[in-house]
């Protein structure tokens, strides 16, 4: 792992910090809600890596989601350099640990699925909770494959270091996978996609 590149952000993945708006208490509240959705409501995808929520969490009634929804949209506007007309938006949460992480080689994916031809899409990741016993924070976030996931392009891959209280925004066709799971404690994220004109 020592030869892998780690960056904070670049021209492809940009970071927008909301530490003046979103607090640790907010993040903990959302983690509790996600835990409830998955283990009490049993509302998670069985055909995806454990545990990914099934519903659009930005559509839930709890007021706490407003901060995350609006900060995501503002981040996308800042990334593209203008306010855009939003057609569709979806958000979910994903909690994983060393026991549920699975084979990372099978987790490469992108989010490119516009419902309207010609529309554009952006995606984002917000790290709600990184376990305290993680030994290498640099590799526990997200790995990016800007040229695709094939082995022949592995030299262009890099890890995005997870910045607290921040949206990490990138075009939805960007191939990526979860970082290296390093704890029995759960790592919580919010992921979101937006389709726009």
Order of alpha helices (4+ residues) and beta strands (2+ residues): beta-beta-alpha-alpha-beta-beta-beta-beta-beta-beta-beta
